[in-house]
């Protein structure tokens, strides 16, 4: 049930996850260094801003709109796609490939950011959709903001799992994601921020959990 809290079945502390594909080239495409999104998408963000037209306030407004829409996209994808398990054994296999492997092997450094084999086709689809939705030339600053949001999500996800967080704000972000991983995987779908979890009532009552423990 969607509203029923579920505990994880299996979590490995290994720094590597199991092999997912027999074909070597497919296995290679499923792994990526955390810096790859920066190399690919920072130049694309710069290109979109360079192609933007209009006044500075207009460009900034569309940029912030794209950034905001990313936060909702992140939540929706994580909640309704990544945690969706299609029926049958093939459905379980697909779920494991696109997200289950991360929950089973959360410390695998090469499967923490989205591989370009997935992110590039998705970026093309999103750009085409936004081009039809907001039109030219607004799509360029809008998409630049959207891509920046994606980069923040990917890099924060890596940092949450592999870096120490000293500031209370960032510690709370990390705690939010760790609760999603290690206690209840049907809550806490926001990774870069918990805003939409509060909006859709899928966040955690952290004060109550501390009291209960």
C-alpha positions in Angstrom: 0.0 0.0 0.0 1.2 3.5 -0.8 0.6 4.9 2.6 1.8 1.9 4.6 5.4 2.3 5.9 7.7 -0.4 4.6 11.1 -1.5 5.9 13.9 -2.2 3.6 14.5 -5.9 2.9 18.2 -5.9 2.1 21.0 -3.3 2.5 24.7 -4.0 1.8 27.6 -2.1 3.2 29.7 -3.0 0.2 31.3 -0.2 -1.8 30.4 -2.0 -5.0 27.1 -3.4 -6.2 26.6 -6.6 -8.0 26.9 -6.9 -11.7 23.6 -6.0 -13.4 24.2 -6.9 -17.0 25.9 -9.8 -18.8 27.1 -7.5 -21.7 30.2 -5.6 -20.7 29.2 -2.5 -22.6 25.8 -2.3 -20.8 27.5 -2.8 -17.4 29.9 0.0 -18.2 27.1 2.3 -19.2 25.4 1.7 -15.9 28.3 3.2 -13.9 29.6 6.7 -13.9 31.9 9.0 -11.9 30.2 11.7 -9.9 31.9 14.4 -11.9 30.5 13.3 -15.3 27.2 15.3 -15.0 29.3 18.5 -14.3 31.4 17.9 -17.5 28.3 17.3 -19.6 25.7 19.8 -18.2 27.6 22.9 -17.0 28.6 23.7 -20.7 25.0 23.1 -21.7 23.7 25.4 -19.0 26.1 28.1 -20.2 25.0 27.6 -23.8 21.3 27.9 -22.8 22.0 31.1 -20.9 24.0 32.5 -23.8 21.1 31.8 -26.1 18.6 33.4 -23.7 17.0 36.6 -24.9 15.2 39.5 -23.1 16.0 41.6 -20.0 18.0 40.3 -17.1 14.9 40.1 -14.8 13.0 38.2 -17.5 15.8 35.7 -17.9 16.3 35.3 -14.1 12.5 34.7 -13.7 12.4 31.9 -16.2 15.7 30.5 -14.8 14.2 30.4 -11.3 11.0 28.9 -12.7 13.0 26.1 -14.2 14.9 25.5 -11.0 11.6 25.3 -9.1 10.0 22.9 -11.6 13.0 20.6 -11.2 12.3 20.3 -7.4 8.8 19.0 -8.3 10.2 16.8 -11.1 12.7 15.3 -8.7 10.0 14.4 -6.2 7.6 13.0 -8.8 10.3 10.8 -10.5 11.6 9.5 -7.2 8.2 8.7 -5.7 6.2 7.5 -8.7 8.8 6.1 -11.1 11.9 5.0 -9.2 9.7 3.4 -6.5 7.2 1.9 -8.9 7.5 -1.9 -9.2 5.8 -3.2 -12.4 4.1 -6.5 -12.0 5.9 -9.8 -12.6 9.5 -10.9 -12.4 10.4 -8.6 -15.3 8.9 -5.7 -13.3 11.0 -6.5 -10.3 14.1 -6.7 -12.6 13.4 -3.3 -14.1 12.8 -1.7 -10.7 16.1 -3.2 -9.5 18.0 -1.8 -12.5 16.6 1.7 -12.3 16.5 2.2 -8.5 16.4 -0.9 -6.5 20.2 -1.5 -6.8 20.8 1.8 -5.2 18.7 0.9 -2.2 20.4 -2.5 -1.9 23.9 -1.1 -2.4 23.7 2.6 -1.3 27.5 3.0 -0.9 28.4 2.1 -4.5 30.2 5.3 -5.7 29.7 4.5 -9.3 25.9 4.2 -9.1 25.0 7.3 -7.2 24.6 9.8 -10.0 22.5 9.2 -13.1 24.6 7.7 -15.9 24.7 9.8 -19.2 23.1 6.8 -21.0 20.0 7.7 -19.1 20.3 11.4 -18.3 21.0 12.5 -21.9 17.9 10.9 -23.5 15.8 12.3 -20.6 17.3 15.8 -21.1 16.3 15.7 -24.7 12.8 14.6 -23.9 12.4 17.3 -21.2 13.8 20.0 -23.5 11.4 19.1 -26.3 8.5 19.1 -23.8 9.5 22.5 -22.3 10.0 23.9 -25.8 6.4 23.0 -26.6 5.2 24.2 -23.2 6.9 27.6 -22.8 8.1 28.2 -26.3 11.1 30.1 -27.7 13.1 32.0 -26.3 11.9 31.3 -22.8 12.9 27.6 -23.0 16.6 28.4 -22.8 16.7 30.2 -19.4 14.0 27.8 -18.1 15.9 24.7 -19.1 19.2 26.2 -17.7 17.5 26.5 -14.3 16.0 23.0 -14.7 19.5 21.5 -15.5 21.1 23.4 -12.5 18.5 21.8 -10.3 19.3 18.4 -11.7 23.0 19.0 -11.1 22.4 20.0 -7.5 20.3 16.9 -7.0 22.9 14.5 -8.4 25.9 16.0 -6.6 24.0 16.4 -3.3 22.9 12.8 -3.6 26.6 11.8 -3.9 27.6 14.1 -1.1 24.9 12.8 1.2 26.2 9.3 0.9 30.0 10.0 1.0 30.8 13.3 2.7 30.6 14.5 6.3 28.1 17.2 7.0 28.8 19.6 9.9 26.2 22.3 9.4 22.8 21.6 11.1 20.9 22.4 7.9 22.8 20.0 5.8 22.8 17.4 8.5 19.0 17.6 8.4 19.0 17.1 4.6 21.2 14.0 5.1 19.0 12.7 7.9 16.0 13.0 5.7 17.5 10.9 3.0 19.0 8.3 5.4 15.6 7.8 6.9 14.3 7.1 3.5 17.0 4.6 2.9 17.3 2.7 6.1 13.9 2.9 7.8 10.9 3.7 5.5 11.3 3.8 1.7 7.8 5.2 1.1 8.6 8.6 2.6 11.2 11.2 2.1 11.3 11.3 -1.7 12.9 14.8 -1.8 16.7 14.4 -2.0 18.0 17.9 -2.7 15.3 19.4 -0.4 12.3 18.1 1.6 9.8 20.8 0.4 7.5 18.6 -1.6 7.5 15.9 1.1 5.9 18.5 3.4 3.4 19.6 0.7 2.3 16.0 0.0 2.7 14.7 3.6 5.4 12.2 2.9 8.0 13.6 5.3 9.1 12.2 8.7 8.2 13.4 12.1 11.8 13.6 13.3 11.1 14.8 16.8 8.7 11.9 17.4 11.3 9.4 16.0 13.9 10.7 18.4 11.4 10.4 21.3 10.5 6.9 20.3 14.1 5.8 20.1 
